[in-house]
Amino acid sequence: MTRTVTSTRTFVPAPGRAPLGRMLAAQTAMEVRLTLRRGESLLLTLVIPVLLLVGVSQTSVVRLPGGDRVAFLAPGVLALAVMSTAFTGQAISTGFERSYGVLKRLGASALSRRDLLVAKTLAVLAVIVLQVAVIAVVALLLGWRPAVGGLPAALGLLLLGAASFSGLALLMAGTLRAEATLAGANLVYLLMLAVGGVMFALPPGIGRTLEFLPVNALVDGLRSVLEHGGTGPARVWVVLAVWAVGSIAAAARWFRWE
């Protein structure tokens, strides 16, 4: 009779080596490659925002406030692109990975839940860098001239917005069934496209009601700093910071492997 003996020894890395750091980097790179390979993700993250920017700015189908259509649209499209990648795309992909048992297998490896969440967030930021570059180039070719003094604040707002949406996506994907995540993420995307101020100037009463949503705060902040420079209203920074901290903390608390 043969007995199988399972070793209980703990691996101690050699000095100067950081296997978990390399594992995190490898997982991040894998997440980026998987995102860029998914055709539906590219459609959501790059094609749709660019088509909206070009189509709406170059036609009069949608009435926009002000005379510069590109200046009004570009910040909203940037916010929409961040939301599509950090929230919609990530929630759906992570939800089905969880449903198919992929996350359960990762959980059995040395990769911790924290490392997985960090890797997915870093991958999202990498894709967002590509999105922002493409959309900014297209907008500049269409005649957009943003305030240079507001660019550092715009980057900070985009980072906070990405953190907010990423935390919400991981919270949804880590607690709901994949089918519920798919339906919910797409519904939220459509609602935010309609009421997030991306293409429409909301009436004052409605705007004040929705200004505490992350997408509305991000759109308002980007429009302010990219048009007038400076750091923008303090309100948008507070709203985005609260959403970022709260959603990430909730995801870290309630995210489940299966």
Backbone as CSV, one residue per row, in Angstrom:
resi,resn,N_x,N_y,N_z,CA_x,CA_y,CA_z,C_x,C_y,C_z
1,MET,0.857,-1.200,0.000,0.000,0.000,0.000,0.885,1.240,0.000
2,THR,0.612,2.122,-0.915,1.441,3.319,-1.053,0.767,4.488,-0.357
3,ARG,1.531,5.213,0.424,1.005,6.383,1.124,1.590,7.638,0.511
4,THR,0.730,8.595,0.333,1.178,9.881,-0.216,1.447,10.830,0.933
5,VAL,2.627,11.404,0.942,3.012,12.317,2.007,3.023,13.733,1.459
6,THR,2.314,14.579,2.109,2.257,15.976,1.686,3.203,16.805,2.533
7,SER,4.091,17.521,1.871,5.062,18.330,2.604,4.401,19.552,3.199
8,THR,4.781,19.867,4.407,4.256,21.075,5.068,5.333,22.138,5.219
9,ARG,6.417,21.979,4.489,7.495,22.957,4.605,7.079,24.269,3.966
10,THR,7.515,25.338,4.545,7.248,26.668,4.016,8.452,27.133,3.220
11,PHE,8.187,27.593,1.998,9.275,28.077,1.166,9.745,29.441,1.646
12,VAL,11.016,29.565,1.868,11.609,30.836,2.291,12.424,31.368,1.138
13,PRO,12.054,32.525,0.563,12.781,33.032,-0.586,14.200,33.424,-0.230
14,ALA,15.063,33.271,-1.215,16.455,33.651,-1.017,16.564,35.154,-0.874
15,PRO,17.577,35.625,-0.141,17.739,37.067,0.029,17.841,37.763,-1.321
16,GLY,17.180,38.911,-1.412,17.250,39.692,-2.635,16.238,39.276,-3.677
17,ARG,15.489,38.200,-3.430,14.502,37.748,-4.396,13.109,38.100,-3.885
18,ALA,12.215,38.424,-4.808,10.850,38.784,-4.429,9.884,38.033,-5.321
19,PRO,9.701,36.720,-5.061,8.833,35.938,-5.938,7.403,36.447,-5.983
20,LEU,6.888,36.927,-4.855,5.532,37.436,-4.858,5.437,38.721,-5.677
21,GLY,6.485,39.533,-5.644,6.504,40.735,-6.467,6.497,40.391,-7.943
22,ARG,7.276,39.377,-8.315,7.289,38.950,-9.712,5.954,38.320,-10.095
23,MET,5.348,37.596,-9.151,4.041,37.003,-9.418,2.991,38.084,-9.653
24,LEU,3.047,39.153,-8.862,2.113,40.261,-9.033,2.312,40.918,-10.396
25,ALA,3.574,41.122,-10.769,3.862,41.722,-12.067,3.383,40.829,-13.206
26,ALA,3.604,39.521,-13.066,3.174,38.589,-14.104,1.650,38.561,-14.217
27,GLN,0.968,38.586,-13.069,-0.493,38.577,-13.097,-1.032,39.858,-13.721
28,THR,-0.399,40.990,-13.406,-0.816,42.265,-14.002,-0.655,42.233,-15.511
29,ALA,0.503,41.732,-15.984,0.743,41.643,-17.425,-0.273,40.722,-18.092
30,MET,-0.600,39.623,-17.432,-1.596,38.701,-17.974,-2.962,39.361,-18.068
31,GLU,-3.338,40.132,-17.038,-4.629,40.816,-17.057,-4.694,41.819,-18.212
32,VAL,-3.601,42.524,-18.462,-3.572,43.480,-19.575,-3.731,42.758,-20.904
33,ARG,-2.998,41.657,-21.083,-3.079,40.912,-22.350,-4.483,40.364,-22.573
34,LEU,-5.091,39.827,-21.522,-6.442,39.281,-21.667,-7.444,40.376,-22.025
35,THR,-7.286,41.550,-21.432,-8.192,42.661,-21.738,-8.066,43.088,-23.188
36,LEU,-6.834,43.205,-23.664,-6.614,43.664,-25.028,-6.987,42.610,-26.063
37,ARG,-7.050,41.339,-25.661,-7.433,40.280,-26.596,-8.936,40.147,-26.763
38,ARG,-9.682,40.666,-25.802,-11.134,40.526,-25.873,-11.715,41.593,-26.785
39,GLY,-12.315,41.150,-27.884,-12.859,42.093,-28.853,-13.940,42.971,-28.276
40,GLU,-14.807,42.386,-27.429,-15.885,43.175,-26.846,-15.339,44.238,-25.901
41,SER,-14.211,43.943,-25.249,-13.603,44.933,-24.358,-13.044,46.104,-25.155
42,LEU,-12.388,45.808,-26.279,-11.856,46.884,-27.123,-12.989,47.739,-27.691
43,LEU,-14.105,47.084,-28.051,-15.255,47.838,-28.549,-15.765,48.794,-27.487
44,LEU,-15.849,48.306,-26.253,-16.383,49.105,-25.150,-15.428,50.198,-24.717
45,THR,-14.128,49.878,-24.696,-13.162,50.807,-24.108,-12.577,51.806,-25.096
46,LEU,-12.498,51.449,-26.366,-11.865,52.342,-27.334,-12.798,52.774,-28.457
47,VAL,-13.445,51.814,-29.100,-14.201,52.125,-30.310,-15.405,53.009,-30.007
48,ILE,-16.228,52.616,-29.030,-17.432,53.391,-28.732,-17.105,54.817,-28.272
49,PRO,-16.172,55.028,-27.315,-15.856,56.417,-26.934,-15.347,57.267,-28.100
50,VAL,-14.489,56.703,-28.952,-13.968,57.471,-30.090,-15.085,57.796,-31.079
51,LEU,-15.961,56.827,-31.357,-17.076,57.076,-32.268,-18.009,58.144,-31.714
52,LEU,-18.263,58.105,-30.411,-19.093,59.141,-29.796,-18.451,60.513,-29.946
53,LEU,-17.171,60.584,-29.675,-16.464,61.860,-29.767,-16.518,62.426,-31.176
54,VAL,-16.193,61.597,-32.153,-16.168,62.067,-33.542,-17.580,62.331,-34.054
55,GLY,-18.477,61.365,-33.841,-19.812,61.495,-34.402,-20.601,62.662,-33.841
56,VAL,-20.607,62.807,-32.513,-21.404,63.868,-31.895,-20.770,65.235,-32.096
57,SER,-19.445,65.310,-32.099,-18.791,66.618,-32.252,-18.870,67.150,-33.673
58,GLN,-18.976,66.264,-34.650,-18.951,66.696,-36.048,-20.334,66.761,-36.680
59,THR,-21.363,66.489,-35.910,-22.722,66.598,-36.410,-23.546,67.434,-35.443
60,SER,-24.745,67.760,-35.861,-25.640,68.547,-35.000,-26.819,67.713,-34.530
61,VAL,-26.654,66.393,-34.528,-27.735,65.513,-34.100,-28.077,65.761,-32.632
62,VAL,-27.042,65.945,-31.814,-27.229,66.202,-30.389,-26.896,67.658,-30.114
63,ARG,-27.806,68.376,-29.472,-27.557,69.776,-29.128,-26.676,69.843,-27.888
64,LEU,-25.579,70.586,-27.991,-24.647,70.725,-26.881,-24.557,72.185,-26.461
65,PRO,-24.341,72.451,-25.178,-24.203,73.834,-24.723,-22.871,74.428,-25.183
66,GLY,-22.861,75.730,-25.409,-21.616,76.388,-25.807,-21.346,76.234,-27.293
67,GLY,-20.325,76.940,-27.747,-19.999,76.894,-29.163,-18.972,75.852,-29.539
68,ASP,-18.156,75.418,-28.596,-17.095,74.460,-28.887,-17.568,73.062,-28.498
69,ARG,-18.007,72.308,-29.488,-18.568,70.989,-29.219,-17.495,70.015,-28.717
70,VAL,-16.306,70.084,-29.280,-15.237,69.167,-28.875,-14.814,69.440,-27.434
71,ALA,-14.724,70.717,-27.061,-14.324,71.071,-25.695,-15.328,70.558,-24.672
72,PHE,-16.608,70.530,-25.039,-17.617,70.003,-24.114,-17.580,68.486,-24.067
73,LEU,-17.371,67.853,-25.225,-17.452,66.403,-25.306,-16.225,65.686,-24.770
74,ALA,-15.031,66.197,-25.057,-13.797,65.459,-24.750,-13.695,65.041,-23.278
75,PRO,-13.928,65.931,-22.306,-13.847,65.487,-20.902,-14.878,64.406,-20.574
76,GLY,-16.097,64.552,-21.113,-17.115,63.547,-20.852,-16.759,62.189,-21.436
77,VAL,-16.188,62.190,-22.635,-15.795,60.934,-23.269,-14.632,60.296,-22.507
78,LEU,-13.712,61.098,-22.006,-12.627,60.553,-21.179,-13.185,59.869,-19.930
79,ALA,-14.156,60.511,-19.288,-14.775,59.910,-18.103,-15.516,58.628,-18.464
80,LEU,-16.208,58.644,-19.603,-16.926,57.449,-20.049,-15.961,56.306,-20.331
81,ALA,-14.825,56.608,-20.935,-13.832,55.577,-21.234,-13.282,54.961,-19.954
82,VAL,-13.015,55.795,-18.960,-12.522,55.278,-17.674,-13.561,54.373,-17.037
83,MET,-14.818,54.785,-17.070,-15.868,53.971,-16.474,-16.045,52.658,-17.230
84,SER,-15.955,52.698,-18.565,-16.153,51.480,-19.352,-15.077,50.446,-19.059
85,THR,-13.844,50.902,-18.823,-12.754,49.964,-18.540,-12.732,49.544,-17.075
86,ALA,-12.727,50.532,-16.186,-12.548,50.236,-14.767,-13.785,49.601,-14.147
87,PHE,-14.970,49.933,-14.659,-16.178,49.373,-14.064,-16.805,48.288,-14.938
88,THR,-17.352,48.672,-16.084,-18.144,47.725,-16.871,-17.330,46.529,-17.336
89,GLY,-16.223,46.799,-18.030,-15.415,45.700,-18.552,-14.840,44.827,-17.447
90,GLN,-14.334,45.456,-16.395,-13.718,44.680,-15.326,-14.752,43.878,-14.532
91,ALA,-15.902,44.453,-14.275,-16.933,43.732,-13.535,-17.374,42.480,-14.291
92,ILE,-17.611,42.613,-15.587,-18.096,41.478,-16.372,-17.035,40.394,-16.478
93,SER,-15.817,40.775,-16.823,-14.762,39.766,-16.997,-14.449,39.063,-15.677
94,THR,-14.358,39.818,-14.586,-14.056,39.212,-13.289,-15.209,38.341,-12.814
95,GLY,-16.437,38.769,-13.081,-17.587,37.979,-12.683,-17.609,36.609,-13.341
96,PHE,-17.277,36.558,-14.638,-17.279,35.265,-15.323,-16.042,34.441,-14.975
97,GLU,-14.931,35.089,-14.694,-13.772,34.341,-14.198,-14.107,33.655,-12.877
98,ARG,-14.823,34.348,-12.041,-15.246,33.773,-10.762,-16.232,32.635,-10.985
99,SER,-17.153,32.832,-11.933,-18.154,31.804,-12.212,-17.533,30.536,-12.787
100,TYR,-16.514,30.698,-13.641,-15.881,29.553,-14.292,-14.841,28.857,-13.408
101,GLY,-14.590,29.387,-12.206,-13.635,28.764,-11.304,-12.204,29.222,-11.483
102,VAL,-11.977,30.206,-12.352,-10.617,30.697,-12.578,-10.057,31.327,-11.311
103,LEU,-10.872,32.131,-10.648,-10.401,32.799,-9.437,-10.156,31.797,-8.310
104,LYS,-10.954,30.749,-8.270,-10.753,29.719,-7.254,-9.389,29.062,-7.417
105,ARG,-8.984,28.814,-8.675,-7.664,28.221,-8.919,-6.557,29.197,-8.543
106,LEU,-6.764,30.484,-8.831,-5.774,31.477,-8.433,-5.676,31.559,-6.912
107,GLY,-6.820,31.398,-6.243,-6.825,31.446,-4.789,-6.055,30.312,-4.152
108,ALA,-5.911,29.196,-4.897,-5.147,28.061,-4.370,-3.645,28.240,-4.565
109,SER,-3.255,29.271,-5.315,-1.833,29.540,-5.530,-1.323,30.481,-4.448
110,ALA,-0.089,30.935,-4.622,0.500,31.860,-3.647,-0.021,33.281,-3.805
111,LEU,-0.815,33.504,-4.845,-1.356,34.836,-5.082,-2.489,35.106,-4.092
112,SER,-2.333,36.126,-3.279,-3.352,36.445,-2.282,-4.494,37.230,-2.925
113,ARG,-5.588,37.340,-2.183,-6.717,38.127,-2.674,-6.314,39.581,-2.893
114,ARG,-5.523,40.115,-1.981,-5.052,41.492,-2.137,-4.225,41.651,-3.400
115,ASP,-3.323,40.673,-3.659,-2.483,40.754,-4.850,-3.324,40.679,-6.120
116,LEU,-4.373,39.849,-6.108,-5.243,39.753,-7.273,-5.952,41.078,-7.524
117,LEU,-6.490,41.692,-6.468,-7.178,42.971,-6.620,-6.221,44.057,-7.093
118,VAL,-5.003,44.050,-6.559,-4.001,45.034,-6.995,-3.630,44.816,-8.454
119,ALA,-3.447,43.560,-8.857,-3.076,43.254,-10.245,-4.172,43.707,-11.210
120,LYS,-5.422,43.453,-10.867,-6.519,43.859,-11.736,-6.616,45.381,-11.812
121,THR,-6.381,46.056,-10.697,-6.429,47.517,-10.702,-5.286,48.103,-11.525
122,LEU,-4.084,47.555,-11.396,-2.953,48.029,-12.196,-3.178,47.783,-13.682
123,ALA,-3.778,46.645,-14.014,-4.078,46.352,-15.414,-5.076,47.360,-15.973
124,VAL,-6.071,47.693,-15.169,-7.048,48.698,-15.577,-6.368,50.040,-15.845
125,LEU,-5.458,50.429,-14.960,-4.754,51.705,-15.144,-3.917,51.693,-16.418
126,ALA,-3.299,50.557,-16.727,-2.500,50.465,-17.950,-3.365,50.645,-19.190
127,VAL,-4.535,50.016,-19.193,-5.445,50.161,-20.338,-5.981,51.583,-20.421
128,ILE,-6.240,52.201,-19.275,-6.752,53.572,-19.275,-5.727,54.545,-19.853
129,VAL,-4.459,54.311,-19.580,-3.413,55.152,-20.171,-3.513,55.115,-21.694
130,LEU,-3.700,53.920,-22.252,-3.858,53.781,-23.703,-5.111,54.508,-24.183
131,GLN,-6.218,54.328,-23.467,-7.466,54.997,-23.841,-7.318,56.511,-23.859
132,VAL,-6.773,57.057,-22.785,-6.637,58.508,-22.670,-5.755,59.052,-23.795
133,ALA,-4.687,58.337,-24.115,-3.795,58.783,-25.187,-4.530,58.813,-26.524
134,VAL,-5.267,57.754,-26.838,-5.977,57.688,-28.121,-7.053,58.765,-28.205
135,ILE,-7.872,58.885,-27.157,-8.958,59.866,-27.173,-8.412,61.285,-27.222
136,ALA,-7.341,61.552,-26.474,-6.750,62.894,-26.483,-6.216,63.244,-27.866
137,VAL,-5.558,62.307,-28.529,-5.030,62.565,-29.879,-6.171,62.850,-30.850
138,VAL,-7.238,62.032,-30.795,-8.378,62.262,-31.680,-9.005,63.628,-31.408
139,ALA,-9.172,63.969,-30.127,-9.768,65.261,-29.788,-8.896,66.422,-30.253
140,LEU,-7.585,66.298,-30.112,-6.683,67.348,-30.580,-6.771,67.515,-32.089
141,LEU,-6.886,66.410,-32.798,-7.034,66.485,-34.259,-8.354,67.144,-34.656
142,LEU,-9.355,67.028,-33.791,-10.652,67.661,-34.052,-10.686,69.126,-33.622
143,GLY,-9.572,69.611,-33.062,-9.497,71.020,-32.703,-9.568,71.326,-31.219
144,TRP,-9.513,70.309,-30.377,-9.573,70.522,-28.928,-8.302,71.187,-28.439
145,ARG,-8.447,72.207,-27.613,-7.297,72.905,-27.035,-7.497,73.029,-25.524
146,PRO,-7.154,71.991,-24.774,-7.365,72.025,-23.321,-6.410,72.992,-22.633
147,ALA,-6.787,73.434,-21.445,-5.929,74.302,-20.645,-4.758,73.492,-20.111
148,VAL,-3.552,73.869,-20.489,-2.361,73.115,-20.092,-2.200,73.094,-18.582
149,GLY,-2.558,74.183,-17.918,-2.413,74.251,-16.464,-3.309,73.284,-15.713
150,GLY,-4.333,72.764,-16.384,-5.231,71.834,-15.716,-4.892,70.375,-15.929
151,LEU,-3.843,70.090,-16.709,-3.508,68.700,-17.019,-3.110,67.881,-15.782
152,PRO,-2.268,68.413,-14.867,-1.949,67.612,-13.675,-3.186,67.263,-12.851
153,ALA,-4.086,68.224,-12.685,-5.313,67.944,-11.931,-6.179,66.923,-12.676
154,ALA,-6.213,67.006,-14.004,-6.993,66.048,-14.792,-6.479,64.630,-14.584
155,LEU,-5.164,64.470,-14.547,-4.588,63.141,-14.317,-4.969,62.618,-12.935
156,GLY,-4.933,63.494,-11.932,-5.328,63.082,-10.590,-6.789,62.672,-10.520
157,LEU,-7.657,63.418,-11.206,-9.074,63.081,-11.231,-9.317,61.753,-11.938
158,LEU,-8.607,61.528,-13.045,-8.742,60.260,-13.764,-8.303,59.086,-12.895
159,LEU,-7.236,59.294,-12.123,-6.755,58.230,-11.233,-7.779,57.923,-10.149
160,LEU,-8.345,58.956,-9.531,-9.361,58.744,-8.506,-10.610,58.100,-9.095
161,GLY,-10.988,58.554,-10.287,-12.146,57.963,-10.934,-11.933,56.494,-11.239
162,ALA,-10.747,56.152,-11.737,-10.436,54.753,-12.031,-10.475,53.909,-10.762
163,ALA,-9.944,54.434,-9.665,-9.969,53.701,-8.394,-11.402,53.494,-7.911
164,SER,-12.241,54.517,-8.054,-13.641,54.405,-7.624,-14.372,53.330,-8.416
165,PHE,-14.259,53.393,-9.738,-14.967,52.440,-10.588,-14.404,51.029,-10.451
166,SER,-13.094,50.927,-10.273,-12.486,49.607,-10.119,-12.956,48.941,-8.834
167,GLY,-13.007,49.699,-7.748,-13.489,49.150,-6.494,-14.935,48.691,-6.598
168,LEU,-15.778,49.486,-7.255,-17.180,49.108,-7.433,-17.307,47.855,-8.298
169,ALA,-16.482,47.765,-9.346,-16.531,46.600,-10.233,-16.146,45.329,-9.490
170,LEU,-15.068,45.389,-8.712,-14.620,44.204,-7.984,-15.593,43.827,-6.876
171,LEU,-16.228,44.821,-6.275,-17.238,44.527,-5.269,-18.424,43.798,-5.899
172,MET,-18.885,44.280,-7.051,-20.007,43.642,-7.731,-19.640,42.241,-8.208
173,ALA,-18.481,42.116,-8.867,-18.078,40.824,-9.422,-17.761,39.806,-8.339
174,GLY,-17.324,40.277,-7.168,-16.931,39.370,-6.097,-18.046,38.966,-5.178
175,THR,-19.260,39.503,-5.398,-20.375,39.181,-4.502,-21.610,38.666,-5.240
176,LEU,-21.771,39.025,-6.518,-22.954,38.635,-7.275,-22.652,37.496,-8.241
177,ARG,-23.685,36.842,-8.720,-23.534,35.851,-9.766,-23.115,36.533,-11.063
178,ALA,-22.459,35.778,-11.941,-21.939,36.348,-13.181,-23.050,36.965,-14.025
179,GLU,-24.205,36.287,-14.112,-25.302,36.800,-14.922,-25.845,38.116,-14.355
180,ALA,-25.929,38.196,-13.029,-26.388,39.432,-12.395,-25.378,40.554,-12.594
181,THR,-24.096,40.204,-12.531,-23.046,41.201,-12.769,-23.107,41.724,-14.195
182,LEU,-23.292,40.821,-15.168,-23.390,41.221,-16.571,-24.541,42.194,-16.783
183,ALA,-25.709,41.845,-16.275,-26.874,42.707,-16.447,-26.700,44.032,-15.706
184,GLY,-26.221,43.958,-14.469,-26.071,45.164,-13.678,-25.030,46.121,-14.235
185,ALA,-23.891,45.585,-14.669,-22.828,46.438,-15.194,-23.270,47.148,-16.467
186,ASN,-23.958,46.427,-17.363,-24.429,47.052,-18.601,-25.523,48.084,-18.329
187,LEU,-26.395,47.784,-17.366,-27.452,48.738,-17.021,-26.862,50.021,-16.449
188,VAL,-25.895,49.878,-15.543,-25.257,51.057,-14.958,-24.545,51.873,-16.038
189,TYR,-23.882,51.184,-16.974,-23.188,51.881,-18.069,-24.164,52.731,-18.867
190,LEU,-25.306,52.162,-19.242,-26.285,52.902,-20.031,-26.880,54.062,-19.240
191,LEU,-27.153,53.829,-17.956,-27.712,54.893,-17.127,-26.719,56.044,-16.971
192,MET,-25.451,55.711,-16.743,-24.448,56.757,-16.573,-24.198,57.519,-17.872
193,LEU,-24.343,56.814,-19.006,-24.237,57.496,-20.290,-25.362,58.509,-20.455
194,ALA,-26.543,58.170,-19.909,-27.699,59.049,-20.053,-27.700,60.193,-19.045
195,VAL,-27.337,59.907,-17.782,-27.485,60.926,-16.731,-26.154,61.383,-16.148
196,GLY,-25.045,60.917,-16.725,-23.746,61.276,-16.179,-23.184,62.587,-16.687
197,GLY,-23.929,63.275,-17.564,-23.432,64.533,-18.090,-22.372,64.366,-19.160
198,VAL,-22.248,63.166,-19.739,-21.228,62.919,-20.753,-21.520,63.702,-22.028
199,MET,-22.753,63.621,-22.504,-23.118,64.297,-23.746,-24.183,65.364,-23.565
200,PHE,-24.769,65.438,-22.385,-25.863,66.374,-22.162,-25.586,67.224,-20.933
201,ALA,-25.974,68.481,-21.001,-25.916,69.346,-19.824,-27.200,69.129,-19.026
202,LEU,-27.076,68.606,-17.826,-28.259,68.290,-17.028,-28.882,69.561,-16.468
203,PRO,-30.215,69.580,-16.341,-30.881,70.724,-15.683,-30.345,70.915,-14.272
204,PRO,-30.310,72.158,-13.772,-29.708,72.427,-12.458,-30.257,71.558,-11.337
205,GLY,-31.590,71.375,-11.291,-32.163,70.579,-10.212,-31.700,69.139,-10.241
206,ILE,-31.718,68.529,-11.429,-31.272,67.143,-11.568,-29.766,67.046,-11.359
207,GLY,-29.027,68.018,-11.879,-27.571,67.997,-11.742,-27.125,68.003,-10.294
208,ARG,-27.808,68.813,-9.462,-27.447,68.851,-8.043,-27.776,67.535,-7.349
209,THR,-28.802,66.849,-7.822,-29.167,65.564,-7.225,-28.138,64.491,-7.536
210,LEU,-27.575,64.530,-8.746,-26.681,63.476,-9.213,-25.198,63.821,-9.067
211,GLU,-24.880,64.983,-8.536,-23.495,65.416,-8.513,-22.619,64.595,-7.571
212,PHE,-23.250,63.769,-6.731,-22.470,62.941,-5.819,-22.187,61.550,-6.382
213,LEU,-22.629,61.277,-7.600,-22.246,60.042,-8.274,-20.823,60.185,-8.820
214,PRO,-20.041,59.114,-8.839,-18.639,59.255,-9.266,-18.476,59.721,-10.702
215,VAL,-19.324,59.248,-11.617,-19.154,59.645,-13.013,-19.481,61.129,-13.186
216,ASN,-20.513,61.616,-12.499,-20.851,63.035,-12.595,-19.752,63.912,-12.009
217,ALA,-19.208,63.493,-10.873,-18.112,64.255,-10.273,-16.895,64.264,-11.186
218,LEU,-16.615,63.129,-11.821,-15.456,63.056,-12.707,-15.651,63.934,-13.936
219,VAL,-16.832,63.892,-14.526,-17.107,64.730,-15.698,-17.018,66.207,-15.333
220,ASP,-17.646,66.591,-14.230,-17.618,68.006,-13.812,-16.185,68.462,-13.545
221,GLY,-15.414,67.633,-12.849,-14.039,68.010,-12.541,-13.180,68.136,-13.787
222,LEU,-13.301,67.180,-14.698,-12.497,67.232,-15.924,-12.872,68.438,-16.778
223,ARG,-14.163,68.725,-16.882,-14.568,69.895,-17.674,-14.004,71.182,-17.074
224,SER,-14.016,71.265,-15.759,-13.530,72.477,-15.101,-12.031,72.677,-15.323
225,VAL,-11.232,71.645,-15.043,-9.776,71.830,-15.102,-9.264,71.891,-16.534
226,LEU,-9.915,71.189,-17.466,-9.439,71.194,-18.848,-9.901,72.432,-19.618
227,GLU,-10.899,73.123,-19.091,-11.352,74.355,-19.731,-10.742,75.591,-19.087
228,HIS,-10.643,75.588,-17.759,-10.193,76.790,-17.058,-8.833,76.623,-16.378
229,GLY,-8.302,75.415,-16.328,-7.057,75.185,-15.607,-7.306,75.060,-14.114
230,GLY,-6.238,75.104,-13.338,-6.374,75.018,-11.895,-6.647,73.600,-11.419
231,THR,-7.210,73.490,-10.227,-7.452,72.180,-9.623,-8.922,71.785,-9.614
232,GLY,-9.812,72.690,-10.015,-11.225,72.355,-10.062,-11.892,72.475,-8.708
233,PRO,-13.207,72.248,-8.658,-13.953,72.361,-7.393,-13.497,71.321,-6.380
234,ALA,-13.434,71.736,-5.134,-13.053,70.793,-4.076,-14.071,69.673,-3.940
235,ARG,-15.328,69.974,-4.258,-16.386,68.975,-4.119,-16.084,67.714,-4.912
236,VAL,-15.614,67.849,-6.150,-15.408,66.671,-6.994,-14.285,65.796,-6.443
237,TRP,-13.273,66.427,-5.867,-12.175,65.655,-5.269,-12.671,64.865,-4.057
238,VAL,-13.499,65.519,-3.228,-14.016,64.841,-2.039,-14.925,63.682,-2.435
239,VAL,-15.811,63.920,-3.401,-16.742,62.868,-3.838,-15.975,61.664,-4.377
240,LEU,-15.007,61.912,-5.255,-14.251,60.806,-5.853,-13.402,60.083,-4.806
241,ALA,-12.816,60.845,-3.875,-11.992,60.215,-2.838,-12.840,59.319,-1.944
242,VAL,-14.033,59.773,-1.575,-14.919,58.964,-0.732,-15.334,57.688,-1.470
243,TRP,-15.701,57.818,-2.740,-16.081,56.638,-3.520,-14.899,55.682,-3.662
244,ALA,-13.701,56.207,-3.913,-12.534,55.347,-4.101,-12.215,54.565,-2.834
245,VAL,-12.125,55.266,-1.712,-11.793,54.603,-0.446,-12.889,53.623,-0.046
246,GLY,-14.135,54.052,-0.145,-15.242,53.200,0.271,-15.390,51.955,-0.589
247,SER,-15.301,52.102,-1.909,-15.499,50.945,-2.796,-14.350,49.958,-2.686
248,ILE,-13.120,50.456,-2.592,-11.969,49.548,-2.471,-12.003,48.814,-1.139
249,ALA,-12.349,49.532,-0.070,-12.446,48.881,1.243,-13.542,47.820,1.243
250,ALA,-14.673,48.121,0.606,-15.766,47.150,0.541,-15.378,45.933,-0.287
251,ALA,-14.690,46.166,-1.413,-14.246,45.041,-2.245,-13.251,44.164,-1.494
252,ALA,-12.326,44.780,-0.776,-11.350,44.005,-0.007,-12.019,43.208,1.103
253,ARG,-13.123,43.731,1.622,-13.820,43.052,2.724,-14.706,41.911,2.240
254,TRP,-15.432,42.115,1.139,-16.469,41.152,0.766,-16.181,40.370,-0.524
255,PHE,-15.092,40.645,-1.202,-14.773,39.901,-2.422,-14.549,38.427,-2.097
256,ARG,-15.193,37.542,-2.849,-15.053,36.105,-2.634,-14.486,35.443,-3.884
257,TRP,-13.658,34.423,-3.681,-13.039,33.708,-4.796,-14.071,32.949,-5.616
258,GLU,-15.113,32.465,-4.963,-16.115,31.651,-5.663,-17.501,31.911,-5.106
